Each structure stands twice: as C-alpha cells, then as structure tokens.
Amino acid sequence: AAVAEAEATAAFEAEAARDALHTAEDHLASADAAITRAEASARLELALFEDGKATVAEVVETQRALTRALLRRDAARFDRLTESARLRHASGLALTPRTME
C-alpha cells in the first residue's frame, strides 16, 4: 500500500511539473512576442523623434517598455528552467548542468 501511494504521489508530482513547464513555456513565448512588439515600437518612436515628431520623453518611455519586456523574458526563462528541473526531479532524472541548458 505504501509503494502504491508513493507511486501515485510521484505520478501526481510529475504531472503537475509537466503542466507547470508547459505554462512556463507559454509565458516565455508570450514574453518573446512582447519583445518583438517593444522593439518595433522603440524603432518607430526613435524614427519619429529623428523627424521631430516625438519627444525625448516618448523615446525614453518606449526604451523603458523594451527593458521591462526583456526583464519579463529573463524571468520567464528562469521559470522555464526551474520547472524543467522540477519535472526532471519528479521523473527521477538526473539534474546536471548539461540538462539544464
């Protein structure tokens, strides 16, 4: 009975880790898309500034938005690595520097 309970717990943990990894991967994809949009916005705002149609403050704000998007992507990458490690651990697989790339 104890073995069956341990196996059920391990299966549950592995499934939860798989779900969390998929969520982390979705967040990373969203973060990458946000960076693409923020980069385009920053380029456009800079071009407007160069044409005298935007202020320095507007350019700085688009750069801040880009920086925030980059930070969110870094956080999403960290979450993906964390959840990948959780899944490997729950599945009984080794955690090595190579597997965590």
Summary of the structure (lengths in Angstrom):
residues: 101
radius of gyration: 20.8
end to end distance: 38.1
largest distance: 75.4
contacts: 271
relative contact order: 0.15
helix: 83%
strand: 0%
